[in-house]
Amino acid sequence: MQKNVFILALVFSTNASFSQSIKDLDFLIGTWEIVETIYPGTEREYQEKGTRTCAYYLNGSFIKCESETTVQKNGKKRYYSYVINYDKREDCFWATNFAHDFPLHGQFKWFLDKENQRIIAITPKNVIEDRFFRATISYRDKNKLVWNGWASVFKNDKEWVHIFNDVTTKLE
């Protein structure tokens, strides 16, 4: 009987040590300087620069990241946010993004890869008509996050096109 209780306790403690929470994304918290390159390496390339502030939200159940950037070629301001939470049933983080100049909002599944210190983000469904997105966020350097994103139009092509590179440097 004692052996069975010990095994059960070991199983529960092992499962608890592998469970995730919103606190696993603590490295996002703070104010960041953003340099984002849209359509890198193409004739359509342009940059946005600004700041992003991430903080715990709704009694620590979510993280909200609010960004303000300026398009360098025309001075246009952009405002966008991410609201992130952990979903135990799906065993992933959900990141929902909103932008003041974009009519749709995107929803991404974020999978935390602690071994490689990165987040792998995918859209579970198309965001704009038949476009799908994926991204990686490297947090290997806690003071510099590197986000890279790709898009694909599965009905027309199967190629993933690199659409942005977002380098954020921690200010505070």
Phi and psi in degrees as GROMACS dihedral restraints (atoms count N, CA, C in turn):
[ dihedral_restraints ]
;  ai    aj    ak    al  type     phi  dphi    fc
    3     4     5     6     1   -62.2    20    10
    4     5     6     7     1   -36.3    20    10
    6     7     8     9     1   -63.2    20    10
    7     8     9    10     1   -42.7    20    10
    9    10    11    12     1   -63.9    20    10
   10    11    12    13     1   -41.0    20    10
   12    13    14    15     1   -64.7    20    10
   13    14    15    16     1   -42.2    20    10
   15    16    17    18     1   -62.1    20    10
   16    17    18    19     1   -44.4    20    10
   18    19    20    21     1   -64.0    20    10
   19    20    21    22     1   -43.3    20    10
   21    22    23    24     1   -61.7    20    10
   22    23    24    25     1   -43.7    20    10
   24    25    26    27     1   -63.3    20    10
   25    26    27    28     1   -40.1    20    10
   27    28    29    30     1   -64.0    20    10
   28    29    30    31     1   -43.1    20    10
   30    31    32    33     1   -62.0    20    10
   31    32    33    34     1   -47.0    20    10
   33    34    35    36     1   -64.8    20    10
   34    35    36    37     1   -40.5    20    10
   36    37    38    39     1   -70.2    20    10
   37    38    39    40     1   -34.5    20    10
   39    40    41    42     1   -66.9    20    10
   40    41    42    43     1   -44.7    20    10
   42    43    44    45     1   -62.6    20    10
   43    44    45    46     1   -39.0    20    10
   45    46    47    48     1   -64.9    20    10
   46    47    48    49     1   -35.4    20    10
   48    49    50    51     1   -72.2    20    10
   49    50    51    52     1   -21.7    20    10
   51    52    53    54     1   -93.1    20    10
   52    53    54    55     1   -12.6    20    10
   54    55    56    57     1   -69.9    20    10
   55    56    57    58     1   151.9    20    10
   57    58    59    60     1  -109.2    20    10
   58    59    60    61     1   167.0    20    10
   60    61    62    63     1  -151.5    20    10
   61    62    63    64     1   171.7    20    10
   63    64    65    66     1   -59.7    20    10
   64    65    66    67     1   -25.5    20    10
   66    67    68    69     1   -65.6    20    10
   67    68    69    70     1   -19.3    20    10
   69    70    71    72     1   -66.3    20    10
   70    71    72    73     1   -15.6    20    10
   72    73    74    75     1  -101.8    20    10
   73    74    75    76     1    20.8    20    10
   75    76    77    78     1   -55.0    20    10
   76    77    78    79     1   -28.6    20    10
   78    79    80    81     1   -62.4    20    10
   79    80    81    82     1   -17.6    20    10
   81    82    83    84     1   -76.3    20    10
   82    83    84    85     1   -23.4    20    10
   84    85    86    87     1   -65.4    20    10
   85    86    87    88     1   130.9    20    10
   87    88    89    90     1   136.9    20    10
   88    89    90    91     1  -173.4    20    10
   90    91    92    93     1  -109.7    20    10
   91    92    93    94     1   133.4    20    10
   93    94    95    96     1  -126.0    20    10
   94    95    96    97     1   143.0    20    10
   96    97    98    99     1   -89.1    20    10
   97    98    99   100     1   132.6    20    10
   99   100   101   102     1  -109.3    20    10
  100   101   102   103     1   134.2    20    10
  102   103   104   105     1  -128.5    20    10
  103   104   105   106     1   105.4    20    10
  105   106   107   108     1  -112.7    20    10
  106   107   108   109     1   128.5    20    10
  108   109   110   111     1  -106.1    20    10
  109   110   111   112     1   120.3    20    10
  111   112   113   114     1   -96.2    20    10
  112   113   114   115     1   136.3    20    10
  114   115   116   117     1    51.9    20    10
  115   116   117   118     1    55.7    20    10
  117   118   119   120     1   -60.1    20    10
  118   119   120   121     1   139.7    20    10
  120   121   122   123     1    74.8    20    10
  121   122   123   124     1    15.3    20    10
  123   124   125   126     1  -122.3    20    10
  124   125   126   127     1   171.5    20    10
  126   127   128   129     1   -69.2    20    10
  127   128   129   130     1   -14.1    20    10
  129   130   131   132     1   -93.6    20    10
  130   131   132   133     1     3.4    20    10
  132   133   134   135     1   -59.1    20    10
  133   134   135   136     1   137.2    20    10
  135   136   137   138     1  -152.8    20    10
  136   137   138   139     1   166.0    20    10
  138   139   140   141     1  -120.8    20    10
  139   140   141   142     1   149.5    20    10
  141   142   143   144     1  -122.7    20    10
  142   143   144   145     1   139.4    20    10
  144   145   146   147     1  -129.2    20    10
  145   146   147   148     1   146.0    20    10
  147   148   149   150     1   173.0    20    10
  148   149   150   151     1  -149.1    20    10
  150   151   152   153     1  -133.4    20    10
  151   152   153   154     1   155.6    20    10
  153   154   155   156     1  -134.2    20    10
  154   155   156   157     1   130.9    20    10
  156   157   158   159     1  -118.7    20    10
  157   158   159   160     1   125.2    20    10
  159   160   161   162     1  -116.7    20    10
  160   161   162   163     1   133.4    20    10
  162   163   164   165     1  -147.4    20    10
  163   164   165   166     1   158.2    20    10
  165   166   167   168     1   -66.9    20    10
  166   167   168   169     1   149.6    20    10
  168   169   170   171     1  -141.4    20    10
  169   170   171   172     1   149.5    20    10
  171   172   173   174     1    51.0    20    10
  172   173   174   175     1    64.2    20    10
  174   175   176   177     1    59.2    20    10
  175   176   177   178     1    33.8    20    10
  177   178   179   180     1    79.6    20    10
  178   179   180   181     1     7.9    20    10
  180   181   182   183     1   -83.5    20    10
  181   182   183   184     1   -20.0    20    10
  183   184   185   186     1  -132.1    20    10
  184   185   186   187     1   165.8    20    10
  186   187   188   189     1  -118.5    20    10
  187   188   189   190     1   132.5    20    10
  189   190   191   192     1  -115.7    20    10
  190   191   192   193     1   126.0    20    10
  192   193   194   195     1  -114.5    20    10
  193   194   195   196     1   121.6    20    10
  195   196   197   198     1  -113.4    20    10
  196   197   198   199     1   131.9    20    10
  198   199   200   201     1  -123.3    20    10
  199   200   201   202     1   145.2    20    10
  201   202   203   204     1  -134.0    20    10
  202   203   204   205     1   121.9    20    10
  204   205   206   207     1  -130.2    20    10
  205   206   207   208     1   164.2    20    10
  207   208   209   210     1  -123.7    20    10
  208   209   210   211     1   127.5    20    10
  210   211   212   213     1   -70.3    20    10
  211   212   213   214     1   121.7    20    10
  213   214   215   216     1   -67.7    20    10
  214   215   216   217     1   -30.3    20    10
  216   217   218   219     1   -79.2    20    10
  217   218   219   220     1   -20.8    20    10
  219   220   221   222     1  -136.5    20    10
  220   221   222   223     1    -0.3    20    10
  222   223   224   225     1    76.3    20    10
  223   224   225   226     1     5.8    20    10
  225   226   227   228     1   -69.3    20    10
  226   227   228   229     1   132.8    20    10
  228   229   230   231     1   -84.9    20    10
  229   230   231   232     1   143.0    20    10
  231   232   233   234     1  -128.1    20    10
  232   233   234   235     1   143.3    20    10
  234   235   236   237     1  -129.9    20    10
  235   236   237   238     1   128.9    20    10
  237   238   239   240     1  -151.4    20    10
  238   239   240   241     1   157.9    20    10
  240   241   242   243     1  -137.3    20    10
  241   242   243   244     1   155.7    20    10
  243   244   245   246     1  -122.4    20    10
  244   245   246   247     1   137.6    20    10
  246   247   248   249     1  -120.5    20    10
  247   248   249   250     1   124.1    20    10
  249   250   251   252     1  -122.9    20    10
  250   251   252   253     1   136.6    20    10
  252   253   254   255     1  -142.1    20    10
  253   254   255   256     1   165.2    20    10
  255   256   257   258     1  -102.5    20    10
  256   257   258   259     1   134.1    20    10
  258   259   260   261     1  -112.7    20    10
  259   260   261   262     1   106.8    20    10
  261   262   263   264     1   -62.1    20    10
  262   263   264   265     1   -39.6    20    10
  264   265   266   267     1   -64.9    20    10
  265   266   267   268     1   -40.8    20    10
  267   268   269   270     1   -87.4    20    10
  268   269   270   271     1   -12.6    20    10
  270   271   272   273     1    53.7    20    10
  271   272   273   274     1    49.3    20    10
  273   274   275   276     1  -153.7    20    10
  274   275   276   277     1   169.7    20    10
  276   277   278   279     1   -97.6    20    10
  277   278   279   280     1   144.6    20    10
  279   280   281   282     1  -108.6    20    10
  280   281   282   283     1   128.6    20    10
  282   283   284   285     1  -117.9    20    10
  283   284   285   286     1   117.4    20    10
  285   286   287   288     1  -108.0    20    10
  286   287   288   289     1   127.8    20    10
  288   289   290   291     1  -114.6    20    10
  289   290   291   292     1   148.9    20    10
  291   292   293   294     1  -133.1    20    10
  292   293   294   295     1   144.1    20    10
  294   295   296   297     1  -136.7    20    10
  295   296   297   298     1   142.6    20    10
  297   298   299   300     1   -68.8    20    10
  298   299   300   301     1   -23.7    20    10
  300   301   302   303     1  -108.7    20    10
  301   302   303   304     1    17.9    20    10
  303   304   305   306     1  -136.9    20    10
  304   305   306   307     1   124.2    20    10
  306   307   308   309     1   -70.8    20    10
  307   308   309   310     1   -23.6    20    10
  309   310   311   312     1  -102.6    20    10
  310   311   312   313     1   157.7    20    10
  312   313   314   315     1  -115.4    20    10
  313   314   315   316     1   149.5    20    10
  315   316   317   318     1  -104.1    20    10
  316   317   318   319     1   150.8    20    10
  318   319   320   321     1  -127.1    20    10
  319   320   321   322     1   128.7    20    10
  321   322   323   324     1  -123.1    20    10
  322   323   324   325     1   144.0    20    10
  324   325   326   327     1   -93.2    20    10
  325   326   327   328     1   126.7    20    10
  327   328   329   330     1  -108.7    20    10
  328   329   330   331     1   128.1    20    10
  330   331   332   333     1  -113.2    20    10
  331   332   333   334     1   124.5    20    10
  333   334   335   336     1   -85.7    20    10
  334   335   336   337     1   120.6    20    10
  336   337   338   339     1  -107.1    20    10
  337   338   339   340     1    86.9    20    10
  339   340   341   342     1   -64.4    20    10
  340   341   342   343     1   -35.0    20    10
  342   343   344   345     1   -61.3    20    10
  343   344   345   346     1   -43.7    20    10
  345   346   347   348     1   -97.9    20    10
  346   347   348   349     1     5.1    20    10
  348   349   350   351     1    50.5    20    10
  349   350   351   352     1    58.9    20    10
  351   352   353   354     1  -151.7    20    10
  352   353   354   355     1   162.2    20    10
  354   355   356   357     1  -110.4    20    10
  355   356   357   358     1   135.9    20    10
  357   358   359   360     1  -108.2    20    10
  358   359   360   361     1   121.1    20    10
  360   361   362   363     1  -114.7    20    10
  361   362   363   364     1   135.2    20    10
  363   364   365   366     1  -137.5    20    10
  364   365   366   367     1   153.1    20    10
  366   367   368   369     1   -91.8    20    10
  367   368   369   370     1   126.8    20    10
  369   370   371   372     1   -73.2    20    10
  370   371   372   373     1   -15.5    20    10
  372   373   374   375     1  -146.5    20    10
  373   374   375   376     1   170.1    20    10
  375   376   377   378     1   -64.1    20    10
  376   377   378   379     1   147.9    20    10
  378   379   380   381     1   -99.3    20    10
  379   380   381   382     1   -49.1    20    10
  381   382   383   384     1  -122.5    20    10
  382   383   384   385     1   108.4    20    10
  384   385   386   387     1    50.1    20    10
  385   386   387   388     1  -103.3    20    10
  387   388   389   390     1  -114.9    20    10
  388   389   390   391     1    22.8    20    10
  390   391   392   393     1   -91.2    20    10
  391   392   393   394     1   136.7    20    10
  393   394   395   396     1  -117.3    20    10
  394   395   396   397     1   152.3    20    10
  396   397   398   399     1  -128.6    20    10
  397   398   399   400     1   152.8    20    10
  399   400   401   402     1  -146.6    20    10
  400   401   402   403     1   158.1    20    10
  402   403   404   405     1  -155.6    20    10
  403   404   405   406     1   162.6    20    10
  405   406   407   408     1  -128.3    20    10
  406   407   408   409     1   146.0    20    10
  408   409   410   411     1  -127.3    20    10
  409   410   411   412     1   112.4    20    10
  411   412   413   414     1   -89.0    20    10
  412   413   414   415     1   128.7    20    10
  414   415   416   417     1  -120.2    20    10
  415   416   417   418     1    27.3    20    10
  417   418   419   420     1   -56.8    20    10
  418   419   420   421     1   -39.3    20    10
  420   421   422   423     1  -102.6    20    10
  421   422   423   424     1   111.5    20    10
  423   424   425   426     1   -62.9    20    10
  424   425   426   427     1   -16.6    20    10
  426   427   428   429     1  -102.8    20    10
  427   428   429   430     1     4.6    20    10
  429   430   431   432     1  -151.1    20    10
  430   431   432   433     1   113.0    20    10
  432   433   434   435     1  -102.3    20    10
  433   434   435   436     1   137.4    20    10
  435   436   437   438     1  -119.5    20    10
  436   437   438   439     1   115.6    20    10
  438   439   440   441     1  -106.1    20    10
  439   440   441   442     1   131.0    20    10
  441   442   443   444     1  -127.0    20    10
  442   443   444   445     1   136.3    20    10
  444   445   446   447     1  -129.8    20    10
  445   446   447   448     1   148.4    20    10
  447   448   449   450     1  -132.1    20    10
  448   449   450   451     1   152.7    20    10
  450   451   452   453     1  -131.7    20    10
  451   452   453   454     1   155.3    20    10
  453   454   455   456     1  -146.8    20    10
  454   455   456   457     1   145.4    20    10
  456   457   458   459     1  -109.8    20    10
  457   458   459   460     1    95.7    20    10
  459   460   461   462     1   -63.5    20    10
  460   461   462   463     1   -31.2    20    10
  462   463   464   465     1   -72.6    20    10
  463   464   465   466     1   -28.0    20    10
  465   466   467   468     1  -103.4    20    10
  466   467   468   469     1   -32.6    20    10
  468   469   470   471     1  -152.7    20    10
  469   470   471   472     1   166.0    20    10
  471   472   473   474     1  -116.1    20    10
  472   473   474   475     1    11.7    20    10
  474   475   476   477     1   -84.6    20    10
  475   476   477   478     1   139.8    20    10
  477   478   479   480     1   -92.4    20    10
  478   479   480   481     1   125.0    20    10
  480   481   482   483     1  -105.6    20    10
  481   482   483   484     1   128.3    20    10
  483   484   485   486     1   -69.0    20    10
  484   485   486   487     1   114.7    20    10
  486   487   488   489     1  -109.6    20    10
  487   488   489   490     1   -18.0    20    10
  489   490   491   492     1  -158.2    20    10
  490   491   492   493     1   153.4    20    10
  492   493   494   495     1  -133.2    20    10
  493   494   495   496     1   117.8    20    10
  495   496   497   498     1  -119.0    20    10
  496   497   498   499     1   112.5    20    10
  498   499   500   501     1  -109.1    20    10
  499   500   501   502     1   119.6    20    10
  501   502   503   504     1  -115.3    20    10
  502   503   504   505     1   136.0    20    10
  504   505   506   507     1  -117.3    20    10
  505   506   507   508     1   130.1    20    10
  507   508   509   510     1   -68.7    20    10
  508   509   510   511     1   127.6    20    10
  510   511   512   513     1   -95.4    20    10
  511   512   513   514     1   -40.2    20    10
